[in-house]
Amino acid sequence: MDEQTGTIIGYVRVSTEEQADSRAGLEAQRAAILAEATRRGWHHVEIIEDAGYSGKDLRRPGIVEALEALRRHDASTLVVAKLDRLSRSMLDFAGLMNRATREHWSLVALDLAVDTTTPAGEMMANVLATFAQFERRLIGQRTRDALAVKKAAGVQLGRPRTMPDDVLARILEERAAGRSTPQIAAGLNADSVPTVHGGQRWYPSTVSRALSGAATREAEELARATAGEA
């Protein structure tokens, strides 16, 4: 038997209230985890459940509790009967793999032979993580392609400028008077002036972006005026 030291957390989940009420799915997952615990000599197993929670992300009270216990090293291993009970997102799974490595705990999914306590199980986990990376790149490529289509169609991308004209005028005037960007930022913060997008604090870089944007718009307006005169 594979003797495992420390507390083992068995995580079980069903996604609908009806399934939660019947408890059939929860008990089936619990039985599979406890059977594996007996086979491998895991003596301290704590079952944590999320009943009636979707697996689309990790914002679930049970898994949050489990991950916090693992982070504190109150437990050494997270076990699920099926990987999709832990997460339906390969990207989330890859993130959990990285977290397990970083925080020095193990991850076991019984249905897919994922087991980071063994070389073969770790290899399977890395294969799944590779697919997650591929999925992430596909999402990125689709996003870039969609943005390119919108840009070609003349759609303005990004958030529109929301800085009031009087704030921009103040920045330009103070810069023309020889004040540095840190000095301008400090003055805006002292007067509690909101930032471009409603934030509470100005930084020299924020002021620089405002100045750069103003210079760009001025150049564009000058170019249009020159073209009109021609």
Buried (B, 14 or more C-beta within 10 A) or exposed (E): EEEBEBBBBBBBBBBEEEBBEEBEBBEBBBEBBBEBBEEBEBEEBEBBBBBBBEBEEBEBEBBEBBBEBBBEEEBBBBBBBBBBBBBBBBBBBBBBBEBBBEEEBBBBBBEBEBBBBBEEBBEBBEEBBEEBEEBEEEEEEEEEEEEEEEEEEEEEEEEEEEBEEEBBEBBBEBBEEEBEBEBBBBBBBEEEBBBBEEEEEBBBEBBBBBBEBBEEEEEEEEEEEEEEEE
